[in-house]
Amino acid sequence: MKTHWPLIALAVAISSCKAQSQPPQPPPSSTNTVQNMLTDAERSAGWRLLFDGKTTAGWRNYGKQSLSDGWVVQDGALTRTGAGGDIISNDEFKNFELSIDWKIEPGGNSGIFYRASEEKDDEIYWNAVEMQVLDDAKHPDGQNPLQSAGAAYDLYPAPRGHVKPGGEWNSARLLVTGNHVEHWLNGFKMAEYELGSPDWNSKVAASKFKPHLKFGKNTQGHIGLQDHGNIVAYRNIKIRVLP
């Protein structure tokens, strides 16, 4: 059979372009039925668990050294079942990739914070940026792209149609490297921005965060989960530290 080398070269080039256009892939075990565990491949890639699926070890309330009884382990998920306050990871992170599944009650609201610091007489949302967790279909904020699921809350909007409704699990990813941040939800990129860029600064200046001088400026900090008064569950909380 005659080999058509130009055609083969073209096919390889097209295949390469397609591969480069694919979004970053979640940890291998995110499609497995076994929850809150790492595969050998994940360990080799540098992933670690922030939640073991059995205890609340590694988490505490924002500004405190212990965890309130409003956050419990329920059905293998770190769950806000009652008034519990915002919580944070014991450890701090600078550059990282976070993978986390969340499920919220119908009409519910919560959030995932990154690089949070504990300022005196402060709240976590005045210094740490929030990836919105929301039931878009039944919460009023879901009508506003700046406040809907996957958005950088009140700053960068999220596209429509990628969040599952209240009571169903969603898979989120946060990529934070230097000033570059990406929000992903169920395999779709929801937001991308550069902390400290002219665009970022103009958006902050026009927002309620303007008076808070540390907002979005921490170069390292805790992962945070928000208590916004609704039942919300988090599982498969995995992180990979990046250079």
Disulfide bonds with the S-S distance in Angstrom:
none
